[in-house]
Amino acid sequence: MSPENSPSSPVFLSAGDTALVIQYGEVVDVSINRTVRQLAHAVRQLDIPGIIDIVPTMRSLMIHYDPLSLTKQALIDVVQPLLSNLEELEENNKKWLIPVCYEGEFAPDIDEVSKTTNTTIDEIVRQHTLLELEVFMMGFLPGFPYIGLLPEVFDLPRRIEPRVYIPPRSISVAARQTTIYTINSPGGWHLIGRTPVDFYDANRDEPILVCAGDRIKFKSIPSSEFTEIEKDVKAGNYNLELE
């Protein structure tokens, strides 16, 4: 990684006495997120005794360790030299084309988002389906992906009053990110659509559909097509498009 393209120098933070956080600033950014994944890969490759788990997030890496066999300073001494020698990963990530219905009951917040942003609903849909996005991280729920960055029109705060119940497969937006609720859950993001595709299915050989680093592009479908795809998904006859 060339110096001019490198994210700012990270800081080392303690998370109790059994975890170290390497944090790259306060901004969610595609290049920073890729750097975090590169660092996670580099640390895993070292197979350091005493490390229990490695958890990459949007802009930081948390390393859980056993303080009886590895001190915080010893861990920092191992990680520090890696920061200036990270290599591009060949992650073999997939590119997914995800169908979404932005109509009626599937999009209970799209009118409010339209009014808040002074943007037509058609333009909201166009902007949400415009870019190929990147899965930053997984978290919160099984198979729940944090995806971005969306166009600036989606730079929205979360809802003032979170919902107690959100149906699975709901597409939501906030803070220029979008995600898919994978199971029934409370949540505070704005719901603008729903996909007929299950991002999490405990009965599949691979229960979780996507992983960090995957690329996602959404495509708009009418409710009639949503119903047909949903039937095919339940019957096991639907093949999700890969770009």
N, C-alpha and C positions, 0 to 999 in steps of 0.2 A: 504494500500500500504506500503510495507516494505521500510525502509530508503535506503537500498542498491539499490533498483530498482526505487527510486524516481528521477524524473528529477531535475535539479538544481533549486534553489530557484528563483521564478519569481520576476520581478520588476514591480512596479506600475508606469504607465505613464499617463499623462493627454492628452486627445485629445480634445482640446478646453475646455470650461467650462461646458460641458454637457455630457462628456463621460470619462470613466476610462478604461485604457487598462492594463490587467495583462499579461505580456509577459514572456515567457519561452525561453530566449536565442535567438540565431540567426540561429539555425540549424533546418531543417525540419526532424522530427523523428517520427516514429510510436508511441512510448511510450509517447512522449510529446503530440502528437495530442490526444491520448486517455485521457491523464490527463486534457487537455483543455476541452474535452467533459464532463468529470466527474465534473469539476469545474462548467461548465455551468449548469449541472443538479442540483448540490448542491445549486447554487444561485437561480435557479428557484423554488426549493422546499421551500425556505424561504419566497417567495412571499413578498418581501420587498417593502413597499410603496415608491413611488418616482422613481422606476426603470421603464423605458419605454421599453427597448429592451435589449436582450442579444444575442451577435453575436460571436459564436465560429469560429476561423479560424485555420490555420495549427499549429501555435505555440503561439497563444495569444487569450485572451478573451476580447472583448470590451463590456462594460456595459454602455448603454445610460441611463441617469438619468435626473430628473428635479431638477435643483439646487435650486429652490424655496422651495422644500419640502425635499431635501436630499443633504447634503453637501458631497464633495469629501472625506473628512476625515471620516465622519460617515460611508460612504460606504466602505472605506478601513477597518475600525474597524470591520465591519460585515464580510467582505470577508476573512480577514487575518486568523482567526481561522480555516476556512475551509481548508486551504492549506495543513495542516498536517493531515487531517482526511478524505481525499477523499476515497470513496469506489468504488470498481469495479461495473460498470454498467451492468445490464442485459438488453441490448438494443434490443434483438430479431432482430438483423440485418440479412438481406438476403444475400445469396451467389449467384451471378449471373455468368452464363457462356455466354459470349458475342461473337457471331460470327463476324469475321473480314476478309475482303478480302485485302490482301497485294499486289495486282497486278495492273499493268498498270496505268490507269488514277486515280485510287483510292489511289495511293501511289506516288505522284509526287516528294517527297523528299527522298524516300528510297534509291535511288542510291547515293545521296549525303551523306546521313547518313552512308551508307556502306563505302564510300571512306574516309570520315572524321574519322571514327572509325577503319578503316582497318579491317573490318569485312564483311564476305559475307552476301548477302541478306538473304539467308536461315538461317544463324545464327542470324541475326537481328530478323527475324520472330520467331525463336525458343526462343530467349531470351525474346521477348515481350509476348510470350504465356506461359512462363515457370512457373511463380509464381502466387500464389493467392495474389492479391493486396488489398489495403484498400482505401476506399473513405475518404480523409482527410477532405474535406470541399466542399461546393457548393458556386459558385459565378460567376461573370463576365457576364454570360448569364443565362436565365432561364434553370434550370436543368443541368448546366455545372459543372461536377464533377472534382475535382483535385484528382488524384489517384496515389498511390505510395506504397513503393519505388521500382522502377525498378532496374535491375542489373546495374552495374557501366558503362557498355558500353553506356548507355543512359544519362550519365552525360554530356550533351551538352548545350551550351548556346543557346539562342533563335536566330532565323534568323537575320542577319544584316538588311535585308529589309523585314519588315512585308508585308504580302499580304493584299490587299484591300478587297478581297472576298474569303471566304472559304466556301465550300458547307456544309450543315448540315450533321451530322453523320460522319464527318471526324475524324479519330483517329490521335492524334498528340503526340509528345514527346519533352521534354526539361527538363534539371536539374533533371534527374532520376524520372520524373513524366510523366504521360500520361493523356490525357483527350479526351473528345468527344465534338466537336462543335455541339451545338444543333439547331442553326438557322444560316442563312446566316450572316456572320460576318467577319470583318477584324481580323487578328491575326498573331502572329510571331513565333508560334511553328512549328516544322517539321512534315509534313504530311506523315505518313507511311502506311495508310490504311483507310478503311471505313467500317462501320457496316451498315447492312440493318435495324437495330433496331433503333427506335426513342427513344431517351432519354428524349425528351420533346414533348408533343402533347397536345395542349390547348383543344382539343376536348375529351380527355380521362377523366374519372371520377377522376383519379389521374394523372394530367398532367406530373408530374416529376417522372421519373422511379426509381431513386436510391436516397439514402440519406447518409449523413455522417455516417461512421461506417460500411456501407455495404462492403462486400467483392466481388471482381471482378476477374474473370479469363478469358482471351481471348483465343479463338480457331481460327485457320486459316481455311478459306474456299475458294474454287475456285470461280472465277467470275460467273460461271454457277449457283452455289448454291446461291450466293449472289442475283442473279436475281430472283430466285424462292422464296427465303425468302422475298425479297422486295415486291413481288406480294402478298404473303400471309399476310404480315404486313398491306399493304394497304387495303386488303379485310377483315381484322380483324380476320384472321384464323391462325395466328402464335402465338404459345405459347412459350415464351422465357424459356429456360432451367434454372432451379435453381439447384445448386449443392447440 
